């Protein structure tokens, strides 16, 4: 067992160490490009076992990379060789790994994927793949800010530069299909949020957000049988598009209100 103090010494002046989160679960089917929208079609990939040791291994390196929006295995292997040549680590798995520090993408086409949104929520670097080639050509790691995929002043960049995680005070209830629930759970936890397993009258006052999808609207009305009218009125309920918009498009409450879902009162 490696202590936090030992890890901090190993990291030196790098990013402060935080305990690794449990790895998300996956099945053997699916593809890296599965998006929040595609989750409706059960396209989310899950790990089939916990890999704490993998996250610890990645976290012991100042730069640990994952890849997004890239189909070519050969291209990933080539990039991994250059990353390791510069003293970094690379993880080729299709799902978000909490121990990774950088996500490499060719463009923003993967921005609706669980992995992409988790990196944004965790305030980690999302860089163009050219970052590795250029760093390797110079024989050292270059300044990440020159390769950030987001334009200056964008919502995602604002979140990365913020002092706190975007979901740090959120307590969320998910009324969605299992596939969407698992994907949103990973994203929300990456951003510091807490996801409830269920709701009872005693826990209703803790809920800050409720996310619901079209498929599970019928279950949404069941809240009226559990909660008082006062508790129902106080819930902030939104469709699942809200999370993407909040992370990548806008923090304006008025614009986000367009994604509010009316709470059914009994």
TIFIKE-882014 format. One record per residue (C-alpha): residue in three letters; x, y, z. Coordinates in nm, 2 decimals, m for minus. Each point is the difference from the previous one (the first is absolute). Layout:
residues N
res: ala | px: X | py: Y | pz: Z
...
***
This chain:
residues 266
res: unk | px: 0.00 | py: 0.00 | pz: 0.00
res: unk | px: 0.14 | py: 0.34 | pz: m0.10
res: unk | px: m0.08 | py: 0.29 | pz: 0.23
res: unk | px: m0.13 | py: 0.33 | pz: m0.12
res: unk | px: 0.32 | py: 0.16 | pz: 0.13
res: unk | px: 0.22 | py: m0.23 | pz: m0.20
res: unk | px: m0.20 | py: 0.07 | pz: m0.31
res: unk | px: 0.03 | py: 0.38 | pz: 0.05
res: unk | px: 0.38 | py: m0.04 | pz: 0.02
res: unk | px: 0.00 | py: m0.21 | pz: m0.32
res: unk | px: m0.21 | py: 0.27 | pz: m0.17
res: unk | px: 0.23 | py: 0.28 | pz: 0.11
res: unk | px: m0.13 | py: 0.33 | pz: m0.13
res: unk | px: m0.27 | py: m0.16 | pz: m0.21
res: unk | px: m0.37 | py: 0.01 | pz: 0.06
res: unk | px: m0.11 | py: m0.08 | pz: 0.36
res: unk | px: m0.08 | py: m0.37 | pz: 0.05
res: unk | px: m0.36 | py: m0.10 | pz: 0.07
res: unk | px: m0.12 | py: m0.35 | pz: 0.08
res: unk | px: m0.10 | py: m0.18 | pz: m0.31
res: unk | px: m0.37 | py: m0.05 | pz: m0.06
res: unk | px: m0.15 | py: m0.35 | pz: m0.07
res: unk | px: 0.01 | py: m0.09 | pz: m0.37
res: unk | px: m0.33 | py: 0.00 | pz: m0.18
res: unk | px: m0.13 | py: m0.35 | pz: m0.11
res: unk | px: m0.03 | py: m0.11 | pz: m0.36
res: unk | px: m0.11 | py: m0.28 | pz: m0.22
res: unk | px: 0.20 | py: m0.13 | pz: m0.28
res: unk | px: m0.23 | py: 0.16 | pz: m0.27
res: unk | px: m0.02 | py: 0.35 | pz: m0.12
res: unk | px: 0.24 | py: 0.26 | pz: m0.14
res: unk | px: 0.20 | py: 0.29 | pz: 0.13
res: unk | px: m0.22 | py: 0.25 | pz: m0.18
res: unk | px: m0.31 | py: m0.08 | pz: 0.20
res: unk | px: m0.17 | py: 0.33 | pz: 0.09
res: unk | px: m0.25 | py: 0.11 | pz: 0.25
res: unk | px: m0.26 | py: 0.01 | pz: m0.27
res: unk | px: 0.10 | py: m0.35 | pz: m0.11
res: unk | px: m0.04 | py: m0.13 | pz: 0.35
res: unk | px: m0.37 | py: m0.02 | pz: m0.08
res: unk | px: 0.10 | py: m0.28 | pz: m0.23
res: unk | px: 0.21 | py: m0.18 | pz: 0.26
res: unk | px: 0.33 | py: 0.10 | pz: m0.15
res: unk | px: 0.18 | py: 0.08 | pz: 0.33
res: unk | px: 0.30 | py: m0.22 | pz: 0.07
res: unk | px: 0.07 | py: m0.11 | pz: 0.36
res: unk | px: 0.29 | py: m0.17 | pz: 0.17
res: unk | px: m0.06 | py: m0.35 | pz: 0.12
res: unk | px: 0.24 | py: 0.02 | pz: 0.29
res: unk | px: 0.16 | py: 0.26 | pz: 0.23
res: unk | px: 0.34 | py: 0.13 | pz: m0.10
res: unk | px: 0.13 | py: 0.20 | pz: 0.29
res: unk | px: 0.36 | py: m0.10 | pz: m0.07
res: unk | px: m0.02 | py: 0.14 | pz: m0.36
res: unk | px: m0.12 | py: 0.34 | pz: 0.14
res: unk | px: 0.27 | py: 0.00 | pz: 0.26
res: unk | px: 0.26 | py: m0.08 | pz: m0.27
res: unk | px: m0.12 | py: 0.29 | pz: m0.22
res: unk | px: m0.02 | py: 0.24 | pz: 0.30
res: unk | px: 0.37 | py: m0.05 | pz: 0.08
res: unk | px: 0.09 | py: 0.17 | pz: m0.32
res: unk | px: m0.03 | py: 0.37 | pz: m0.05
res: unk | px: m0.16 | py: m0.05 | pz: m0.34
res: unk | px: m0.23 | py: m0.30 | pz: m0.06
res: unk | px: m0.19 | py: 0.01 | pz: m0.33
res: unk | px: m0.32 | py: m0.15 | pz: m0.14
res: unk | px: m0.13 | py: 0.03 | pz: m0.36
res: unk | px: m0.33 | py: 0.11 | pz: m0.14
res: unk | px: m0.16 | py: 0.01 | pz: m0.34
res: unk | px: 0.28 | py: m0.22 | pz: m0.15
res: unk | px: m0.09 | py: m0.32 | pz: m0.17
res: unk | px: 0.35 | py: m0.12 | pz: m0.11
res: unk | px: 0.17 | py: m0.23 | pz: 0.24
res: unk | px: 0.33 | py: 0.05 | pz: m0.18
res: unk | px: m0.02 | py: 0.38 | pz: 0.04
res: unk | px: m0.06 | py: m0.04 | pz: 0.38
res: unk | px: 0.29 | py: m0.24 | pz: 0.03
res: unk | px: 0.23 | py: 0.24 | pz: m0.18
res: unk | px: m0.11 | py: 0.28 | pz: 0.23
res: unk | px: 0.05 | py: m0.22 | pz: 0.30
res: unk | px: 0.36 | py: m0.08 | pz: m0.10
res: unk | px: 0.07 | py: 0.38 | pz: m0.02
res: unk | px: m0.17 | py: 0.06 | pz: 0.33
res: unk | px: 0.20 | py: m0.27 | pz: 0.18
res: unk | px: 0.31 | py: 0.13 | pz: m0.17
res: unk | px: m0.06 | py: 0.33 | pz: 0.18
res: unk | px: m0.06 | py: m0.16 | pz: 0.33
res: unk | px: m0.38 | py: 0.00 | pz: m0.01
res: unk | px: m0.26 | py: m0.28 | pz: 0.01
res: unk | px: m0.28 | py: m0.08 | pz: m0.24
res: unk | px: m0.32 | py: m0.20 | pz: 0.06
res: unk | px: m0.18 | py: m0.13 | pz: m0.32
res: unk | px: m0.32 | py: m0.10 | pz: 0.18
res: unk | px: m0.33 | py: 0.13 | pz: m0.14
res: unk | px: m0.13 | py: 0.15 | pz: 0.32
res: unk | px: 0.10 | py: 0.28 | pz: 0.23
res: unk | px: 0.27 | py: m0.08 | pz: 0.25
res: unk | px: 0.01 | py: 0.23 | pz: 0.30
res: unk | px: 0.38 | py: m0.04 | pz: 0.03
res: unk | px: 0.06 | py: 0.15 | pz: m0.35
res: unk | px: 0.10 | py: 0.37 | pz: m0.02
res: unk | px: m0.03 | py: 0.07 | pz: m0.38
res: unk | px: m0.24 | py: m0.09 | pz: m0.28
res: unk | px: 0.12 | py: 0.01 | pz: m0.36
res: unk | px: m0.25 | py: 0.06 | pz: m0.27
res: unk | px: 0.03 | py: 0.09 | pz: m0.37
res: unk | px: m0.29 | py: 0.24 | pz: 0.03
res: unk | px: m0.32 | py: 0.07 | pz: 0.20
res: unk | px: m0.20 | py: m0.27 | pz: m0.18
res: unk | px: 0.02 | py: m0.22 | pz: 0.31
res: unk | px: m0.13 | py: 0.27 | pz: 0.24
res: unk | px: m0.32 | py: m0.18 | pz: 0.08
res: unk | px: 0.17 | py: m0.31 | pz: 0.11
res: unk | px: 0.02 | py: m0.11 | pz: 0.36
res: unk | px: 0.38 | py: 0.01 | pz: 0.00
res: unk | px: 0.01 | py: 0.35 | pz: m0.15
res: unk | px: m0.25 | py: 0.15 | pz: 0.24
res: unk | px: 0.16 | py: m0.17 | pz: 0.30
res: unk | px: 0.33 | py: 0.17 | pz: m0.08
res: unk | px: m0.17 | py: 0.34 | pz: m0.03
res: unk | px: m0.19 | py: m0.06 | pz: 0.32
res: unk | px: 0.32 | py: m0.10 | pz: 0.18
res: unk | px: 0.17 | py: 0.32 | pz: m0.12
res: unk | px: 0.27 | py: m0.19 | pz: m0.19
res: unk | px: 0.18 | py: 0.08 | pz: m0.32
res: unk | px: m0.17 | py: m0.09 | pz: m0.33
res: unk | px: 0.27 | py: 0.05 | pz: m0.27
res: unk | px: 0.04 | py: m0.05 | pz: m0.37
res: unk | px: 0.19 | py: m0.31 | pz: m0.09
res: unk | px: 0.28 | py: 0.21 | pz: m0.15
res: unk | px: 0.11 | py: 0.08 | pz: 0.36
res: unk | px: 0.18 | py: m0.33 | pz: 0.02
res: unk | px: 0.17 | py: 0.02 | pz: m0.34
res: unk | px: 0.12 | py: 0.35 | pz: 0.06
res: unk | px: 0.12 | py: m0.08 | pz: 0.35
res: unk | px: 0.18 | py: m0.30 | pz: m0.12
res: unk | px: 0.17 | py: 0.20 | pz: m0.28
res: unk | px: 0.12 | py: 0.25 | pz: 0.26
res: unk | px: 0.11 | py: m0.27 | pz: 0.24
res: unk | px: m0.20 | py: 0.14 | pz: 0.29
res: unk | px: m0.36 | py: 0.06 | pz: 0.10
res: unk | px: m0.13 | py: 0.33 | pz: m0.15
res: unk | px: m0.24 | py: 0.24 | pz: 0.16
res: unk | px: m0.35 | py: m0.15 | pz: m0.02
res: unk | px: m0.18 | py: 0.33 | pz: m0.04
res: unk | px: 0.13 | py: 0.02 | pz: m0.35
res: unk | px: m0.18 | py: m0.32 | pz: m0.10
res: unk | px: m0.32 | py: 0.02 | pz: 0.19
res: unk | px: m0.29 | py: m0.11 | pz: m0.22
res: unk | px: m0.24 | py: 0.27 | pz: 0.14
res: unk | px: 0.01 | py: 0.36 | pz: m0.13
res: unk | px: 0.10 | py: 0.27 | pz: 0.25
res: unk | px: m0.28 | py: 0.11 | pz: 0.22
res: unk | px: m0.22 | py: m0.30 | pz: m0.08
res: unk | px: m0.22 | py: m0.16 | pz: 0.27
res: unk | px: 0.22 | py: m0.31 | pz: 0.02
res: unk | px: 0.31 | py: 0.20 | pz: 0.04
res: unk | px: m0.16 | py: 0.21 | pz: 0.28
res: unk | px: m0.08 | py: m0.32 | pz: 0.19
res: unk | px: 0.36 | py: m0.13 | pz: m0.04
res: unk | px: 0.13 | py: 0.33 | pz: 0.14
res: unk | px: m0.25 | py: 0.02 | pz: 0.29
res: unk | px: 0.11 | py: m0.05 | pz: 0.36
res: unk | px: m0.25 | py: m0.27 | pz: 0.07
res: unk | px: m0.16 | py: m0.30 | pz: m0.17
res: unk | px: m0.33 | py: 0.09 | pz: m0.19
res: unk | px: m0.22 | py: m0.25 | pz: 0.18
res: unk | px: 0.16 | py: 0.03 | pz: 0.35
res: unk | px: m0.32 | py: 0.09 | pz: 0.18
res: unk | px: m0.24 | py: m0.20 | pz: m0.21
res: unk | px: m0.21 | py: m0.29 | pz: 0.14
res: unk | px: m0.17 | py: m0.16 | pz: m0.30
res: unk | px: m0.28 | py: m0.24 | pz: m0.05
res: unk | px: 0.00 | py: m0.18 | pz: m0.34
res: unk | px: m0.33 | py: m0.12 | pz: m0.15
res: unk | px: 0.13 | py: m0.15 | pz: m0.31
res: unk | px: 0.07 | py: m0.33 | pz: m0.18
res: unk | px: 0.28 | py: m0.20 | pz: 0.16
res: unk | px: 0.24 | py: 0.08 | pz: m0.29
res: unk | px: m0.05 | py: 0.37 | pz: 0.03
res: unk | px: 0.01 | py: m0.02 | pz: 0.38
res: unk | px: 0.35 | py: m0.16 | pz: 0.00
res: unk | px: 0.14 | py: 0.25 | pz: m0.25
res: unk | px: m0.13 | py: 0.30 | pz: 0.18
res: unk | px: 0.12 | py: m0.15 | pz: 0.33
res: unk | px: 0.36 | py: m0.01 | pz: m0.13
res: unk | px: m0.02 | py: 0.36 | pz: m0.13
res: unk | px: m0.16 | py: 0.14 | pz: 0.32
res: unk | px: 0.24 | py: m0.17 | pz: 0.23
res: unk | px: 0.30 | py: 0.12 | pz: m0.20
res: unk | px: m0.13 | py: 0.35 | pz: 0.06
res: unk | px: m0.04 | py: m0.05 | pz: 0.37
res: unk | px: m0.37 | py: m0.07 | pz: 0.01
res: unk | px: m0.19 | py: m0.26 | pz: 0.21
res: unk | px: m0.25 | py: m0.23 | pz: m0.16
res: unk | px: m0.28 | py: m0.15 | pz: 0.21
res: unk | px: m0.10 | py: m0.36 | pz: m0.05
res: unk | px: m0.36 | py: 0.08 | pz: 0.08
res: unk | px: m0.22 | py: 0.26 | pz: 0.17
res: unk | px: m0.20 | py: m0.01 | pz: 0.33
res: unk | px: m0.18 | py: 0.28 | pz: 0.17
res: unk | px: 0.29 | py: 0.03 | pz: 0.25
res: unk | px: 0.25 | py: 0.06 | pz: m0.28
res: unk | px: m0.21 | py: 0.23 | pz: m0.23
res: unk | px: 0.13 | py: 0.32 | pz: 0.16
res: unk | px: 0.36 | py: m0.10 | pz: m0.10
res: unk | px: m0.08 | py: m0.02 | pz: m0.37
res: unk | px: 0.13 | py: 0.29 | pz: m0.21
res: unk | px: m0.06 | py: m0.14 | pz: m0.35
res: unk | px: m0.22 | py: m0.26 | pz: m0.16
res: unk | px: 0.08 | py: m0.13 | pz: m0.35
res: unk | px: m0.26 | py: m0.19 | pz: m0.20
res: unk | px: m0.01 | py: m0.14 | pz: m0.35
res: unk | px: m0.30 | py: m0.05 | pz: m0.23
res: unk | px: 0.00 | py: m0.38 | pz: 0.04
res: unk | px: m0.05 | py: 0.02 | pz: 0.38
res: unk | px: m0.26 | py: 0.28 | pz: 0.01
res: unk | px: m0.25 | py: m0.25 | pz: 0.14
res: unk | px: 0.22 | py: m0.06 | pz: 0.30
res: unk | px: 0.04 | py: 0.37 | pz: 0.05
res: unk | px: m0.36 | py: 0.04 | pz: 0.11
res: unk | px: 0.06 | py: m0.25 | pz: 0.28
res: unk | px: 0.18 | py: 0.27 | pz: 0.19
res: unk | px: m0.34 | py: 0.15 | pz: 0.08
res: unk | px: m0.09 | py: m0.31 | pz: 0.20
res: unk | px: 0.32 | py: 0.03 | pz: 0.21
res: unk | px: 0.06 | py: 0.37 | pz: 0.05
res: unk | px: m0.22 | py: 0.27 | pz: 0.14
res: unk | px: m0.13 | py: 0.28 | pz: m0.23
res: unk | px: 0.25 | py: 0.24 | pz: 0.16
res: unk | px: 0.29 | py: m0.23 | pz: m0.07
res: unk | px: m0.11 | py: m0.06 | pz: m0.36
res: unk | px: m0.02 | py: 0.37 | pz: m0.07
res: unk | px: 0.35 | py: 0.05 | pz: 0.13
res: unk | px: 0.16 | py: m0.26 | pz: m0.23
res: unk | px: 0.21 | py: 0.13 | pz: m0.29
res: unk | px: m0.08 | py: m0.25 | pz: m0.27
res: unk | px: 0.17 | py: 0.00 | pz: m0.34
res: unk | px: 0.03 | py: m0.21 | pz: m0.31
res: unk | px: 0.34 | py: m0.18 | pz: m0.05
res: unk | px: 0.11 | py: 0.26 | pz: m0.26
res: unk | px: 0.05 | py: 0.24 | pz: 0.29
res: unk | px: 0.33 | py: m0.16 | pz: 0.11
res: unk | px: 0.16 | py: 0.03 | pz: m0.34
res: unk | px: m0.12 | py: 0.36 | pz: m0.04
res: unk | px: 0.13 | py: 0.09 | pz: 0.35
res: unk | px: 0.34 | py: m0.14 | pz: m0.06
res: unk | px: 0.07 | py: 0.10 | pz: m0.36
res: unk | px: m0.24 | py: 0.28 | pz: m0.10
res: unk | px: m0.12 | py: 0.24 | pz: 0.27
res: unk | px: m0.02 | py: 0.07 | pz: 0.37
res: unk | px: m0.28 | py: 0.25 | pz: m0.06
res: unk | px: m0.30 | py: m0.10 | pz: 0.22
res: unk | px: m0.25 | py: 0.15 | pz: m0.24
res: unk | px: 0.13 | py: m0.20 | pz: m0.29
res: unk | px: 0.02 | py: m0.32 | pz: 0.21
res: unk | px: m0.36 | py: 0.05 | pz: 0.10
res: unk | px: m0.11 | py: m0.12 | pz: m0.35
res: unk | px: 0.09 | py: m0.35 | pz: 0.12
res: unk | px: m0.22 | py: 0.01 | pz: 0.31
res: unk | px: m0.26 | py: m0.28 | pz: 0.02
res: unk | px: m0.33 | py: 0.08 | pz: 0.17
res: unk | px: m0.05 | py: m0.19 | pz: 0.32
res: unk | px: m0.33 | py: m0.19 | pz: 0.00
res: unk | px: m0.20 | py: 0.09 | pz: 0.31
res: unk | px: m0.26 | py: m0.24 | pz: 0.14
***
